[in-house]
């Protein structure tokens, strides 16, 4: 399958390393405005024969790929995804999805018009334990789910890059770039209920620290995103979720994760993945979820699954509706933080 990767940064490199392991994939092109970056990621991935392009439109005209991975700065996701669909390609888009709900709906409409498939780079969905927990929850093993928790970040590690710190290029900071992983995973595990309202707050502490933990020799005044954010989300089914993101955490045992609270037990991302309450004895015991050991990287798994779906297999993908709802939650947190009030999403 003729494949192109848009973006020669960290995620573009990771996708190329995974694609190099799939025999049915022919990596034909990499797009990046910096030709050295494009050539470098191809060399690191050990891929030969691919062409490099400075812009997406030139690549799409010259290559006509069947499969496009959008791993560029977030502000380009919508236009590049739509262009790929219009050129007849299936699309895997990195997270976060895009800059606004208007862009998200335009992306969805373009995919539907083209009749092509969509998924996102949300690797926690490829975790076998997470997949098993989703099945357990769907089968009623936790009873009625009434609350979930999702948190994610880094321990005193600000992920500086060309655009991470700039809101006009990246949508946001830790919530959009990092916490989105456990947020999406637990949202998917509980069945993707409809979000209704969000109340949240965000903070930027990096510029207030005497010796910030980043590798950066530029101007900290460029920082326009949050390094901490938290929120309470209400869903239409009556359940709720708490969300917390923090790039500057103090040391803790679980820098990221999720919990699922049900009337009969608790599910989580670490062992024991499920603990249930026995109403007869009052005892709380662990449950062994049946799942196979992961033998491949989750990035490789998301590509093999997506390629299987393109081939007609019935596999679980990130649906546009789910991606848009996660976008609504994250956007709602930023809107609530800006207004100081709960917002409807």
N, C-alpha and C positions, 0 to 999 in steps of 0.2 A: 504494500500500500504506500503510495507516494505521500510523504509526510513532510511538513514544514514546521519549524519552531520559530515563533516570533518572540525575540528577547534573548539577549546573550548574557544575562546576569546569572545570579545564583540559581534561580528556579529553572531557567532555560538550560543551564548546565546539568541539573539533576534529571530533567526530563530526557535530555539527550543521552545521558549515561544509561537510563532505563531503556530507551528506544533501541540503543545499540545491541541490546540483548534479545530483541524480538526479530525472528527470521523473516516474518512477513512484512516488516516495515522497511521501507527504503527512504532514509532521511535524505531529501533532495535539496533542502534549503534551510538557512538560518537568516533571520532578519535582525539587524541591529544598526542604529545610525553610526556606531563605532565599528569599523571593519575589523579592527584588531580584536575587539571583544567577540565578534562573531567567529573569527578564525580560531581564537583561543578556546572557546567552549567546544568546538568541533574536535580540536586536537586533544583536549582533556578527555573527551568521550571516546576517542579512538575511531572517529568516523571520517572516512575518506570519500572524496568524490562529490560532496555536497557543495552547492554554490552559496555564496553570501550576498545579501542584498541590504541596501541602506533603508529601504522603505517597503511597506507591506504591499502596496498597489503594484509595484514593479515585480515583486516576487509572484504574486497571484497571477499576473498576466503571463509571465514567463514559464512558470512551473505548473500551474493548474493542479494543486495538490488535492488529494482525497481527504486528508486528515491534517488539521492545523491545531497546534498548541499555542495558546496565547499566554505568554509569560512575560509580558512587558509591564511598564508602570501602569497603575490602575486607571489613570486618566485616559489611556488608549484602549482599554479593554473593549468598550462598547463599539467604537468605530472599527476596530480590527476584527472583532467577532462578526459583526454585520457584514463587513467586506468579505470575510472568509465564507460565510453562508452564501452570499450573492455569487461567489465564484464556484459554488458547488461542493464545498468541503464540510465534513463533520468537524465539530469544535470541542476541544477541552480547554476551558478557560481557568486560569489560576484565580485564587482568591486574593482580596475580596472581589466580588462580581464586577462592580462598576462604581461610578460616582453618584448615581441617583436612581430613584425608582423609575423615572422617565426613561433613562438609558436601559434599565433592566427590561422593561416592557418592550422596548424597541428591539432588543436582542432576541427576546422570546419570539416576537412576531416575525423577525427575519428567519429564525430557524424553522418555524412552522411553515412559512411561505416556501422555503427551499426544500422542505421535507427531509432535513438532515438532523442528526442526533446531537445532543448536548450533554456534557458532564463538566464537573469542576474538580480542581485539584484539592480535594479535601480528604487527605489520606487516612484519617482516623476511621473513616467508613470501611476501609479495607482491613482493619484489625479483626481477626477471627473471633476474639473474645467479644468485641463490640457487636459483631454480627450475631453471635449466639445470644447475647443479652437482649438484642432487639427481638429475636424470636421468642425468648422467654417472656418478655414484657407483653408482646402481642398475644401470647397464649394465656395471659392472665396470671402468670406466676407471681407477680408482685401485687396482685389485687388491683385496686383503683389507684392510678398514679395521681398524686395531688400536688407534688412539688419536685422540681429538679434544681440542681446547682451546677454551674459550669464556671470554671476559672482557668486562666492560663496566662503565662508570661515568662519572664526570665528572672534569675537571681542576680541582681545588680549587673545586668548586661543589656545595654541599649543597642539595638541592632542598626547601627548607622549604615547608610547606603546613599545612593545618588538621590533618593527621593523619599525614603521612609519617613523623614521628619517634616515633610511639607504636605500640609492638608490639601492644597490645591492639586497635588499630583497623586495622592494616596488615599483619599477619602478620610482617613484618620490614622491613629497610632496603634497602640497595643490591641484595642478591641477589634479593629478592622483587620490587622495583619496577623495577630497571634491568637487571641481569645476566640476568634471565629472557628478555630478547629474543634475545641471541646464543645463550644456552643452548637455548632452544626451537628456534631456527633450525637450529643444527648437529645437534641431536638428531633433528629431522625429516629433515634432509638425509641422515643415515646410516641412515634406516629405522626409527627409534624402537625400539631394542632394549630388552629388559626390564632395568631397574635392579635390582641385587641388594644392594650395600652402598655406604655413603658414609662417608668419614672427612673431617672438616672442622674449621675453627676460624673464629671471628669476633672482631672487635674494634670498639670504639667509641672513636675518637681525638678526636672533635670536642670533647668536654668537657675534654680535656687540652691544647688549643691556646690560646695566649695571645690570639690574635685570630682566632677561627674565621671562615672565609669564608662567612658566611650573612647573609641579611637578616632578622634576628630580634631583637626587643627583649623577649622573654619570658625564661623561666627555663630554662636549659640542663639543669636537673635533670629536665625532662620527657622528655629523650631516652632512649629505651629500646630503640633498634634499632642494628644494626651499620652502620658506614660502610665497613668492609672485611670481606671473607669469602673463604675459599678452601676447595677440597675436591678429593678424589680419588674418582671414582665408578667402580665396577666393574659391568659388564653381564653378563647370562647368556650371551651369545655369546663371552665371553672378552675383549672389548675394554674400553677404559677411557676416562675423560674427566677432564680437569682443568678446574676452574671457579674464576674469580677475579672478585670485584666490588670496586670502590673508588670512592667518591664524592669522595675527597680525593687524587686522583692528582697526582703531579708531572708536568710537561709531558712528553708522549710523542707519537710520531707516530700511534699507533693507540690511542685511548682505549677503543675497544670493537672486538670482532671475533671471528673463529673460524678455526681451522685443522683440516683433516681429514687425518690421516696414514694412508696406505695403503701396501701393499707395492710398488706401482708408481708412486706419486707423492703429491703434496700438493695439496689444494684449500683455498681461502681466500676471504674475503669481499672482497678487494681484487685489482686486476689485478697480475700475471696470475692469474686465478682458479684455474688449474690448471697445475702443472708436473709433468711425468712423466719417469721414468727409462727410458732405452732399454737393456735388458739386453745388446743386441748391441754397442753402441758405448760404453756407459757415460755417454753424454751426458744432461744434464737440459735439457729444452726446455719452453717454454710452449705451452699448447694454447688456441686460440681457441674459446671456447664460443659456440655460436650462440644469441643471444637478442635480442629486440627492445628498443629504447630505451624507458625508462619515460616516459610522457607525462602521467600523472596521479599524484596523491598516493597513497601506499600505503594511507592510511585510506579514500580514495575507492574504491580497488581492492578492499579487503576487503569493502566494502558491496556493490559491484556483483557481485562473485563470490558473496556469500552470497545476494543477491536472485536471482541466476541459479539457485543450488541450490534455493532455495525454489520456483522455477518449474519445477523438474524437471531442470535441467542437471546433467551429471556433472562437477562441479568439485571440486577439492581443498579441504577445510575442515580446521580444527583439530578432530580427533576427541576425544571425551571421554576415551578411553583414553590418548591422548597427553598431554592436559592433566593428567590425574591422575598420570601418570608423572613429568611435570615437577614437579608438586606434591610427589610422593614424594621427589624429589631435593632440592628446596629444604628441605622439612621435615626430611629426613635430615641435611642440613648443620647445621641449627639443633640437632637432637637430639644429633648427634655433638659439636658445640661445647660443648653444655651438660654432657655426660657425660665429655668428654675421651677418647672411645673410638670406634672404628668401630662403625657401627650397620647392621643389616639393614633394608631398606626394602621 
